[in-house]
Amino acid sequence: MYFESLAAVVQMEGHGAFVWSAYFITIGVIVFMVYAPRRREKRFLRQLEGQIRRSEGGSPPGASKEV
């Protein structure tokens, strides 16, 4: 094993703060790059659904139609 303890892994001979912050920033950016487009797509689809419903003169979801 390269390190003798967990503290040595965190310290990394004085370079731990730089190394671990670089890892966390990278992971954060990747998570954001996956999450943001999905959120944007859901918002776009909701808006599109609303526009289609308004153009067809439909009722909002959950509203009952009289027969």
C-alpha positions in Angstrom: 0.0 0.0 0.0 1.3 3.5 -0.8 0.1 5.2 2.4 0.4 4.0 5.9 -2.8 5.5 7.2 -5.9 7.4 6.2 -4.4 10.6 7.6 -1.4 10.1 5.2 -3.9 9.8 2.3 -5.6 13.0 3.3 -2.3 14.9 3.8 -0.4 13.5 0.8 2.9 14.9 2.0 1.5 18.5 2.1 -0.2 18.3 -1.3 -3.5 16.9 -0.1 -5.5 20.1 0.0 -4.7 20.8 -3.7 -5.3 17.2 -4.8 -8.6 16.6 -3.0 -10.0 20.0 -3.9 -9.2 19.3 -7.6 -11.0 16.0 -7.3 -14.1 17.6 -5.6 -14.2 20.4 -8.1 -14.0 18.0 -11.0 -16.7 15.8 -9.6 -18.9 18.8 -9.0 -18.5 20.1 -12.6 -19.3 16.6 -14.0 -22.4 16.3 -11.9 -23.5 19.8 -13.0 -22.9 19.0 -16.6 -25.2 15.9 -16.3 -27.8 17.5 -14.1 -28.3 20.9 -15.9 -29.3 19.6 -19.3 -31.8 17.2 -17.8 -33.4 19.9 -15.8 -33.5 22.2 -18.8 -35.1 19.4 -20.9 -37.8 18.7 -18.3 -38.6 22.4 -18.1 -38.7 22.7 -21.9 -41.1 19.7 -22.2 -43.4 21.2 -19.5 -43.5 24.5 -21.4 -44.1 22.7 -24.7 -46.9 20.6 -23.2 -48.5 23.8 -21.9 -48.3 25.5 -25.3 -49.8 22.5 -27.0 -52.6 22.3 -24.4 -53.4 26.1 -24.8 -53.3 25.9 -28.6 -55.8 23.0 -28.6 -58.0 24.7 -26.1 -57.6 21.9 -23.6 -58.2 21.9 -19.9 -55.4 21.8 -17.4 -54.3 18.4 -16.1 -56.6 17.0 -13.4 -59.6 19.0 -14.5 -62.7 16.9 -15.2 -64.4 17.2 -18.6 -68.2 17.3 -18.6 -69.9 14.6 -20.7 
